Amino acid sequence: MRKTRVLLFSEGFGTGHTQAAYALGEGLMRKNPNIKCRVIELGNFLNPTVGPLIVSAYRKTVSTSPRLVGKLYRSQYKKSLNRITRLALHRIFYAQAEHVINHLKPDIIICTHPFPNAVVSRLKRQGLNVPLYTLITDYDAHGTWVNDEVDEYLVPTPQVKQLLIQREIPPEYIHVTGIPVHPKFWDQENKDELRAELKLSHMPTVLIMGGGWGLVFNQDFLGKLAARANDVQLVFVMGQNEKLVSSMREDPLFQHPNIHVFGYRQDIHKLMDVSDLLITKPGGMTCTEGAAKALPMLFYEPIPGQEEENCLFFVNEGFGEILESPEVVDKWLDLLSSRYDDVKNYRHELLRRRLPYLDPDNCAIQVLEMLSLIEEDYTEFVHLLADSN
């Protein structure tokens, strides 16, 4: 029997879009082995020379001019990509997209970034007959996600569903699925065994993440953390910023037995399991992974735009605070060092009252239901979730 083919298109503008695509693909295949998933960063795939240059330029802009990024986000907030922009995207970067689709013969296309979403929408207007699902990967709904040709929207929260309804999208085409996280984040592992595997001490632990690109934290902030290394274990994960990792490892400030500096890691789920607090930029994927692990979070300098919206959602749901002052860091480090049981109880409470659409396998289950490929055991759960929304 031919497996159902799911083609997931993403882009490399930030790592979260592609991580969401892989997470959903892996989740679908874990729930139903008769599904075959393929993830492609479409622009980089079709233009392996030009694509990475554009992503690099975007990365530099985010790092050096975050307010400009926020201003552009807000100025275009209610606007879909116009006809001329779509045409330019198609001719410059995506001219061969139709050939890729025809070669892979998917039964469904799921887009986790607005650009391939717009390109597939254009192809559908020209006759492509493949269902298009759009997975919104932040806790907001920018206008660039919206296209008339989208068959179904997968959104993180009821609030985002309401934003799409305000843009005249019929509610029956909008499904509150949450943002998918990789199956590695679905389960809690044994903390003591993980500490031994990761060569970490048995003590209160703070995980500090700079995102996939390894964005730089303020030096004063890093110094404040390092000064508490006798009380708490500090695990820095600086992503693909190898230069930053090298400089931190050579800096006497971080040469303490309770301080660990890493670059890109594929075992973030394990590091989250052994940690008691996460300090991070509020990317949609990282925050969702932290919520899946019921990990309290402190959000560092959200970029105006989608990071602000991500931050607002998780603060309102009780998962953490914005790092607005040094006192916020001091409060949490004091809790970890002197009232550790209170922090552990807080995590248990987060897990107990976690919203249904933050259940880590929820997105995969709902997509299978929509494709009529779900196993009977999950059907009642999905119907109950739909009723709650």
Buried (B, 14 or more C-beta within 10 A) or exposed (E): EEEBBBBBBBBBBBBBBBBBBBBBBBBBBBBBEEBBBBBBBBBBBBBEEEBBEBBEEBBEEBBEEBEEBBEBBEEBEEEBBEEEBBEEBBEEBBEBBBEBBEEEEBBBBBBBBBBBBBBBBBBBEEEBEBBBBBBBBBBBBBBBBBBEBBBBBBBBBBBBBEBBBEEEBEEEBBBBBBBBBBBBBBEBBEBEEBBEEBEBEEBBBBBBBBBBBBBBBEEEBBEBBBEBBEBBBBBBBBBBBEEBBEBBBEEEBBEBEBBBBBBBBEBBBBBBBBBBBBBBBBBBBBBBBBBBBBBBBBBBBBBBBBBBBBBBBBBEBEBBBBBEEEEBBEEBBEBBBEEBEEBEEBBEEBBEEBBBBBBBBBBBBBBBBBBEBBEEEBEEBBEEBEEEB
